[in-house]
Amino acid sequence: QVQLVESGGGLVQPGGSLRLSCAVSGLFLDFYTIAWFRQAPGKDREGVSYISPDGAAYYADSVKGRFTASRDIGKNMAYLQINNLKPDDTAVYYCKSNWGTDDYWGQGIQVTVSS
């Protein structure tokens, strides 16, 4: 059974930082892509970053330079470091992987950027 569980969200002031974590069970990150998405209120879910099985990280243009995705193969964990947070980063953040045609999503974690 594949499970993804996010943690690390919360309320942060503009300019602050957060590190989101995604604990993965049921599949191994050195064989599968792990992606991060976010959904702001009233907006569609958007992809912000992913790490391919070979470890290469990719970012949406809107977050380049502020977001850093990483993974720990030994712990089977993925991380999303977010720096210089802006109010527009307020959203529910999700990690996602897939196995064949099946997508697996975490439950989501709220990130709120406000003074």
VMD Tcl script that builds the backbone (N, CA, C; Angstrom):
set m [mol new atoms 345]
animate dup $m
set s [atomselect $m all]
$s set {name element resname resid chain x y z} {
  {N N GLN 1 A 0.844 -1.185 0.000}
  {CA C GLN 1 A 0.000 0.000 0.000}
  {C C GLN 1 A 0.889 1.248 0.000}
  {N N VAL 2 A 0.617 2.139 -0.934}
  {CA C VAL 2 A 1.402 3.361 -1.061}
  {C C VAL 2 A 0.762 4.455 -0.213}
  {N N GLN 3 A 1.588 5.133 0.580}
  {CA C GLN 3 A 1.104 6.250 1.382}
  {C C GLN 3 A 2.112 7.385 1.333}
  {N N LEU 4 A 1.598 8.595 1.254}
  {CA C LEU 4 A 2.409 9.790 1.315}
  {C C LEU 4 A 1.807 10.686 2.383}
  {N N VAL 5 A 2.641 11.183 3.282}
  {CA C VAL 5 A 2.161 12.009 4.383}
  {C C VAL 5 A 3.030 13.253 4.479}
  {N N GLU 6 A 2.390 14.413 4.285}
  {CA C GLU 6 A 3.105 15.676 4.379}
  {C C GLU 6 A 3.126 16.186 5.810}
  {N N SER 7 A 4.134 16.978 6.109}
  {CA C SER 7 A 4.217 17.664 7.400}
  {C C SER 7 A 5.061 18.913 7.218}
  {N N GLY 8 A 5.011 19.790 8.220}
  {CA C GLY 8 A 5.889 20.956 8.216}
  {C C GLY 8 A 5.242 22.262 7.805}
  {N N GLY 9 A 3.966 22.251 7.525}
  {CA C GLY 9 A 3.310 23.487 7.133}
  {C C GLY 9 A 3.029 24.368 8.333}
  {N N GLY 10 A 2.352 25.488 8.071}
  {CA C GLY 10 A 1.984 26.367 9.169}
  {C C GLY 10 A 1.835 27.802 8.712}
  {N N LEU 11 A 1.805 28.684 9.694}
  {CA C LEU 11 A 1.672 30.123 9.464}
  {C C LEU 11 A 3.056 30.755 9.534}
  {N N VAL 12 A 3.417 31.482 8.494}
  {CA C VAL 12 A 4.732 32.095 8.404}
  {C C VAL 12 A 4.579 33.534 7.946}
  {N N GLN 13 A 5.431 34.395 8.432}
  {CA C GLN 13 A 5.414 35.783 7.988}
  {C C GLN 13 A 6.076 35.911 6.618}
  {N N PRO 14 A 5.688 36.903 5.857}
  {CA C PRO 14 A 6.368 37.133 4.562}
  {C C PRO 14 A 7.874 37.261 4.762}
  {N N GLY 15 A 8.609 36.648 3.862}
  {CA C GLY 15 A 10.065 36.630 3.959}
  {C C GLY 15 A 10.618 35.458 4.746}
  {N N GLY 16 A 9.747 34.728 5.422}
  {CA C GLY 16 A 10.194 33.588 6.214}
  {C C GLY 16 A 10.426 32.350 5.366}
  {N N SER 17 A 10.761 31.267 6.052}
  {CA C SER 17 A 11.071 30.005 5.377}
  {C C SER 17 A 10.335 28.860 6.041}
  {N N LEU 18 A 10.133 27.811 5.258}
  {CA C LEU 18 A 9.542 26.572 5.753}
  {C C LEU 18 A 10.198 25.414 5.029}
  {N N ARG 19 A 10.229 24.267 5.694}
  {CA C ARG 19 A 10.608 23.044 5.010}
  {C C ARG 19 A 9.469 22.036 5.152}
  {N N LEU 20 A 8.886 21.692 4.041}
  {CA C LEU 20 A 7.848 20.673 4.018}
  {C C LEU 20 A 8.488 19.305 3.844}
  {N N SER 21 A 7.911 18.330 4.507}
  {CA C SER 21 A 8.401 16.960 4.408}
  {C C SER 21 A 7.303 16.063 3.863}
  {N N CYS 22 A 7.719 15.013 3.184}
  {CA C CYS 22 A 6.769 14.029 2.654}
  {C C CYS 22 A 7.338 12.648 2.957}
  {N N ALA 23 A 6.696 11.953 3.860}
  {CA C ALA 23 A 7.096 10.592 4.209}
  {C C ALA 23 A 6.409 9.619 3.271}
  {N N VAL 24 A 7.193 8.794 2.601}
  {CA C VAL 24 A 6.662 7.909 1.573}
  {C C VAL 24 A 6.825 6.455 2.014}
  {N N SER 25 A 5.785 5.685 1.869}
  {CA C SER 25 A 5.861 4.250 2.111}
  {C C SER 25 A 5.193 3.520 0.957}
  {N N GLY 26 A 5.675 2.336 0.681}
  {CA C GLY 26 A 5.078 1.522 -0.368}
  {C C GLY 26 A 5.736 1.646 -1.722}
  {N N LEU 27 A 6.588 2.612 -1.899}
  {CA C LEU 27 A 7.403 2.696 -3.103}
  {C C LEU 27 A 8.699 3.424 -2.748}
  {N N PHE 28 A 9.723 3.198 -3.561}
  {CA C PHE 28 A 11.037 3.720 -3.233}
  {C C PHE 28 A 11.414 4.876 -4.152}
  {N N LEU 29 A 11.837 5.969 -3.541}
  {CA C LEU 29 A 12.046 7.206 -4.287}
  {C C LEU 29 A 13.197 7.128 -5.272}
  {N N ASP 30 A 14.067 6.139 -5.155}
  {CA C ASP 30 A 15.114 6.040 -6.161}
  {C C ASP 30 A 14.603 5.386 -7.441}
  {N N PHE 31 A 13.339 4.958 -7.432}
  {CA C PHE 31 A 12.746 4.377 -8.631}
  {C C PHE 31 A 11.572 5.181 -9.174}
  {N N TYR 32 A 11.065 6.132 -8.383}
  {CA C TYR 32 A 9.861 6.847 -8.789}
  {C C TYR 32 A 10.024 8.342 -8.619}
  {N N THR 33 A 9.363 9.072 -9.472}
  {CA C THR 33 A 9.328 10.523 -9.373}
  {C C THR 33 A 8.490 10.949 -8.183}
  {N N ILE 34 A 8.958 11.967 -7.483}
  {CA C ILE 34 A 8.180 12.572 -6.399}
  {C C ILE 34 A 7.978 14.038 -6.765}
  {N N ALA 35 A 6.743 14.465 -6.732}
  {CA C ALA 35 A 6.399 15.818 -7.157}
  {C C ALA 35 A 5.712 16.574 -6.036}
  {N N TRP 36 A 5.806 17.877 -6.120}
  {CA C TRP 36 A 5.100 18.782 -5.196}
  {C C TRP 36 A 4.134 19.642 -5.998}
  {N N PHE 37 A 2.925 19.752 -5.471}
  {CA C PHE 37 A 1.883 20.581 -6.051}
  {C C PHE 37 A 1.360 21.504 -4.962}
  {N N ARG 38 A 0.655 22.530 -5.392}
  {CA C ARG 38 A -0.029 23.376 -4.424}
  {C C ARG 38 A -1.351 23.844 -5.023}
  {N N GLN 39 A -2.280 24.145 -4.135}
  {CA C GLN 39 A -3.577 24.655 -4.555}
  {C C GLN 39 A -3.955 25.813 -3.659}
  {N N ALA 40 A -3.988 26.991 -4.249}
  {CA C ALA 40 A -4.390 28.183 -3.522}
  {C C ALA 40 A -5.910 28.299 -3.551}
  {N N PRO 41 A -6.480 29.029 -2.600}
  {CA C PRO 41 A -7.936 29.179 -2.568}
  {C C PRO 41 A -8.479 29.719 -3.893}
  {N N GLY 42 A -9.453 29.040 -4.457}
  {CA C GLY 42 A -10.086 29.497 -5.680}
  {C C GLY 42 A -9.295 29.266 -6.946}
  {N N LYS 43 A -8.162 28.566 -6.828}
  {CA C LYS 43 A -7.321 28.334 -7.997}
  {C C LYS 43 A -7.149 26.844 -8.247}
  {N N ASP 44 A -6.710 26.525 -9.464}
  {CA C ASP 44 A -6.431 25.137 -9.800}
  {C C ASP 44 A -5.149 24.669 -9.116}
  {N N ARG 45 A -5.058 23.366 -8.927}
  {CA C ARG 45 A -3.827 22.795 -8.384}
  {C C ARG 45 A -2.714 22.956 -9.423}
  {N N GLU 46 A -1.541 23.370 -8.978}
  {CA C GLU 46 A -0.432 23.574 -9.898}
  {C C GLU 46 A 0.804 22.818 -9.413}
  {N N GLY 47 A 1.549 22.313 -10.360}
  {CA C GLY 47 A 2.804 21.652 -10.026}
  {C C GLY 47 A 3.885 22.681 -9.783}
  {N N VAL 48 A 4.673 22.503 -8.723}
  {CA C VAL 48 A 5.743 23.453 -8.429}
  {C C VAL 48 A 7.127 22.841 -8.575}
  {N N SER 49 A 7.238 21.536 -8.374}
  {CA C SER 49 A 8.562 20.928 -8.452}
  {C C SER 49 A 8.419 19.415 -8.545}
  {N N TYR 50 A 9.449 18.775 -9.127}
  {CA C TYR 50 A 9.503 17.325 -9.024}
  {C C TYR 50 A 10.966 16.876 -9.067}
  {N N ILE 51 A 11.192 15.713 -8.502}
  {CA C ILE 51 A 12.518 15.079 -8.544}
  {C C ILE 51 A 12.350 13.759 -9.277}
  {N N SER 52 A 13.133 13.582 -10.321}
  {CA C SER 52 A 13.076 12.351 -11.093}
  {C C SER 52 A 13.842 11.246 -10.366}
  {N N PRO 53 A 13.658 9.989 -10.750}
  {CA C PRO 53 A 14.362 8.897 -10.060}
  {C C PRO 53 A 15.875 9.061 -10.033}
  {N N ASP 54 A 16.459 9.728 -11.022}
  {CA C ASP 54 A 17.910 9.909 -11.015}
  {C C ASP 54 A 18.350 11.068 -10.116}
  {N N GLY 55 A 17.385 11.732 -9.470}
  {CA C GLY 55 A 17.703 12.787 -8.517}
  {C C GLY 55 A 17.680 14.195 -9.064}
  {N N ALA 56 A 17.428 14.353 -10.350}
  {CA C ALA 56 A 17.371 15.693 -10.928}
  {C C ALA 56 A 16.093 16.392 -10.488}
  {N N ALA 57 A 16.221 17.655 -10.144}
  {CA C ALA 57 A 15.071 18.430 -9.660}
  {C C ALA 57 A 14.661 19.466 -10.707}
  {N N TYR 58 A 13.375 19.668 -10.825}
  {CA C TYR 58 A 12.815 20.610 -11.784}
  {C C TYR 58 A 11.821 21.503 -11.050}
  {N N TYR 59 A 11.700 22.749 -11.529}
  {CA C TYR 59 A 10.863 23.734 -10.847}
  {C C TYR 59 A 10.013 24.513 -11.839}
  {N N ALA 60 A 8.830 24.895 -11.372}
  {CA C ALA 60 A 8.027 25.835 -12.132}
  {C C ALA 60 A 8.729 27.189 -12.127}
  {N N ASP 61 A 8.555 27.936 -13.195}
  {CA C ASP 61 A 9.206 29.247 -13.292}
  {C C ASP 61 A 8.825 30.153 -12.130}
  {N N SER 62 A 7.601 30.007 -11.645}
  {CA C SER 62 A 7.103 30.895 -10.597}
  {C C SER 62 A 7.809 30.699 -9.261}
  {N N VAL 63 A 8.517 29.572 -9.096}
  {CA C VAL 63 A 9.139 29.304 -7.797}
  {C C VAL 63 A 10.651 29.148 -7.881}
  {N N LYS 64 A 11.202 29.201 -9.069}
  {CA C LYS 64 A 12.652 29.042 -9.228}
  {C C LYS 64 A 13.396 30.070 -8.393}
  {N N GLY 65 A 14.433 29.598 -7.735}
  {CA C GLY 65 A 15.247 30.475 -6.913}
  {C C GLY 65 A 14.798 30.557 -5.470}
  {N N ARG 66 A 13.563 30.164 -5.182}
  {CA C ARG 66 A 13.062 30.210 -3.802}
  {C C ARG 66 A 12.733 28.824 -3.256}
  {N N PHE 67 A 12.393 27.894 -4.131}
  {CA C PHE 67 A 12.022 26.547 -3.725}
  {C C PHE 67 A 13.176 25.592 -4.049}
  {N N THR 68 A 13.444 24.694 -3.131}
  {CA C THR 68 A 14.449 23.661 -3.360}
  {C C THR 68 A 13.878 22.311 -2.943}
  {N N ALA 69 A 13.805 21.417 -3.897}
  {CA C ALA 69 A 13.318 20.064 -3.623}
  {C C ALA 69 A 14.505 19.144 -3.377}
  {N N SER 70 A 14.321 18.215 -2.457}
  {CA C SER 70 A 15.369 17.249 -2.169}
  {C C SER 70 A 14.724 15.950 -1.694}
  {N N ARG 71 A 15.548 14.953 -1.537}
  {CA C ARG 71 A 15.029 13.681 -1.047}
  {C C ARG 71 A 16.126 12.970 -0.264}
  {N N ASP 72 A 15.702 12.101 0.626}
  {CA C ASP 72 A 16.611 11.248 1.387}
  {C C ASP 72 A 16.220 9.810 1.059}
  {N N ILE 73 A 17.033 9.168 0.226}
  {CA C ILE 73 A 16.699 7.816 -0.214}
  {C C ILE 73 A 16.645 6.848 0.966}
  {N N GLY 74 A 17.588 7.002 1.893}
  {CA C GLY 74 A 17.634 6.089 3.032}
  {C C GLY 74 A 16.394 6.159 3.903}
  {N N LYS 75 A 15.852 7.372 4.051}
  {CA C LYS 75 A 14.653 7.558 4.873}
  {C C LYS 75 A 13.383 7.491 4.033}
  {N N ASN 76 A 13.546 7.452 2.699}
  {CA C ASN 76 A 12.395 7.496 1.799}
  {C C ASN 76 A 11.525 8.719 2.067}
  {N N MET 77 A 12.195 9.843 2.203}
  {CA C MET 77 A 11.529 11.113 2.486}
  {C C MET 77 A 11.834 12.098 1.363}
  {N N ALA 78 A 10.878 12.963 1.098}
  {CA C ALA 78 A 11.084 14.076 0.179}
  {C C ALA 78 A 10.866 15.368 0.951}
  {N N TYR 79 A 11.535 16.419 0.483}
  {CA C TYR 79 A 11.465 17.696 1.177}
  {C C TYR 79 A 11.282 18.822 0.158}
  {N N LEU 80 A 10.639 19.879 0.625}
  {CA C LEU 80 A 10.522 21.090 -0.181}
  {C C LEU 80 A 10.870 22.263 0.719}
  {N N GLN 81 A 12.027 22.828 0.485}
  {CA C GLN 81 A 12.464 24.018 1.216}
  {C C GLN 81 A 11.926 25.245 0.492}
  {N N ILE 82 A 11.225 26.086 1.227}
  {CA C ILE 82 A 10.643 27.292 0.633}
  {C C ILE 82 A 11.206 28.489 1.364}
  {N N ASN 83 A 11.892 29.346 0.648}
  {CA C ASN 83 A 12.493 30.548 1.229}
  {C C ASN 83 A 11.806 31.797 0.715}
  {N N ASN 84 A 12.008 32.879 1.441}
  {CA C ASN 84 A 11.433 34.167 1.047}
  {C C ASN 84 A 9.952 34.021 0.702}
  {N N LEU 85 A 9.217 33.457 1.635}
  {CA C LEU 85 A 7.794 33.191 1.398}
  {C C LEU 85 A 7.024 34.477 1.134}
  {N N LYS 86 A 6.071 34.370 0.219}
  {CA C LYS 86 A 5.235 35.497 -0.163}
  {C C LYS 86 A 3.774 35.147 0.101}
  {N N PRO 87 A 2.928 36.148 0.295}
  {CA C PRO 87 A 1.501 35.849 0.504}
  {C C PRO 87 A 0.913 34.979 -0.606}
  {N N ASP 88 A 1.410 35.134 -1.837}
  {CA C ASP 88 A 0.901 34.325 -2.945}
  {C C ASP 88 A 1.286 32.851 -2.835}
  {N N ASP 89 A 2.191 32.524 -1.912}
  {CA C ASP 89 A 2.543 31.124 -1.683}
  {C C ASP 89 A 1.526 30.424 -0.787}
  {N N THR 90 A 0.592 31.179 -0.225}
  {CA C THR 90 A -0.433 30.576 0.615}
  {C C THR 90 A -1.233 29.559 -0.191}
  {N N ALA 91 A -1.248 28.325 0.293}
  {CA C ALA 91 A -1.894 27.242 -0.443}
  {C C ALA 91 A -1.824 25.973 0.392}
  {N N VAL 92 A -2.555 24.981 -0.040}
  {CA C VAL 92 A -2.362 23.628 0.464}
  {C C VAL 92 A -1.333 22.962 -0.443}
  {N N TYR 93 A -0.305 22.414 0.167}
  {CA C TYR 93 A 0.781 21.787 -0.577}
  {C C TYR 93 A 0.649 20.268 -0.492}
  {N N TYR 94 A 0.857 19.623 -1.627}
  {CA C TYR 94 A 0.719 18.174 -1.728}
  {C C TYR 94 A 1.988 17.557 -2.314}
  {N N CYS 95 A 2.337 16.381 -1.837}
  {CA C CYS 95 A 3.334 15.589 -2.540}
  {C C CYS 95 A 2.601 14.473 -3.284}
  {N N LYS 96 A 3.211 14.039 -4.362}
  {CA C LYS 96 A 2.562 13.073 -5.233}
  {C C LYS 96 A 3.605 12.185 -5.888}
  {N N SER 97 A 3.261 10.912 -6.016}
  {CA C SER 97 A 4.070 10.011 -6.823}
  {C C SER 97 A 3.128 9.167 -7.672}
  {N N ASN 98 A 3.695 8.368 -8.496}
  {CA C ASN 98 A 2.853 7.513 -9.311}
  {C C ASN 98 A 3.556 6.193 -9.569}
  {N N TRP 99 A 2.742 5.182 -9.759}
  {CA C TRP 99 A 3.234 3.828 -10.056}
  {C C TRP 99 A 2.406 3.325 -11.212}
  {N N GLY 100 A 3.038 3.281 -12.377}
  {CA C GLY 100 A 2.279 2.937 -13.576}
  {C C GLY 100 A 1.248 4.016 -13.846}
  {N N THR 101 A -0.005 3.633 -13.944}
  {CA C THR 101 A -1.073 4.604 -14.229}
  {C C THR 101 A -1.741 5.114 -12.953}
  {N N ASP 102 A -1.275 4.680 -11.810}
  {CA C ASP 102 A -1.881 5.080 -10.536}
  {C C ASP 102 A -1.135 6.252 -9.929}
  {N N ASP 103 A -1.876 7.303 -9.581}
  {CA C ASP 103 A -1.326 8.454 -8.873}
  {C C ASP 103 A -1.587 8.313 -7.389}
  {N N TYR 104 A -0.599 8.703 -6.596}
  {CA C TYR 104 A -0.728 8.655 -5.144}
  {C C TYR 104 A -0.439 10.036 -4.588}
  {N N TRP 105 A -1.383 10.548 -3.823}
  {CA C TRP 105 A -1.295 11.888 -3.263}
  {C C TRP 105 A -1.259 11.818 -1.748}
  {N N GLY 106 A -0.525 12.771 -1.177}
  {CA C GLY 106 A -0.647 12.972 0.248}
  {C C GLY 106 A -1.937 13.703 0.564}
  {N N GLN 107 A -2.188 13.882 1.843}
  {CA C GLN 107 A -3.437 14.512 2.275}
  {C C GLN 107 A -3.390 16.029 2.153}
  {N N GLY 108 A -2.197 16.572 1.953}
  {CA C GLY 108 A -2.039 18.014 1.838}
  {C C GLY 108 A -1.697 18.649 3.170}
  {N N ILE 109 A -0.962 19.762 3.100}
  {CA C ILE 109 A -0.582 20.495 4.295}
  {C C ILE 109 A -0.724 21.982 3.999}
  {N N GLN 110 A -1.333 22.692 4.944}
  {CA C GLN 110 A -1.603 24.111 4.734}
  {C C GLN 110 A -0.355 24.947 5.014}
  {N N VAL 111 A -0.065 25.849 4.098}
  {CA C VAL 111 A 0.958 26.872 4.299}
  {C C VAL 111 A 0.263 28.223 4.146}
  {N N THR 112 A 0.358 29.040 5.169}
  {CA C THR 112 A -0.248 30.364 5.158}
  {C C THR 112 A 0.832 31.394 5.394}
  {N N VAL 113 A 0.910 32.343 4.484}
  {CA C VAL 113 A 1.920 33.407 4.596}
  {C C VAL 113 A 1.193 34.709 4.867}
  {N N SER 114 A 1.384 35.235 6.051}
  {CA C SER 114 A 0.653 36.430 6.457}
  {C C SER 114 A 1.392 37.108 7.587}
  {N N SER 115 A 1.274 38.422 7.609}
  {CA C SER 115 A 1.848 39.174 8.722}
  {C C SER 115 A 0.789 39.417 9.793}
}
mol reanalyze $m
mol bondsrecalc $m
mol representation Tube
mol addrep $m
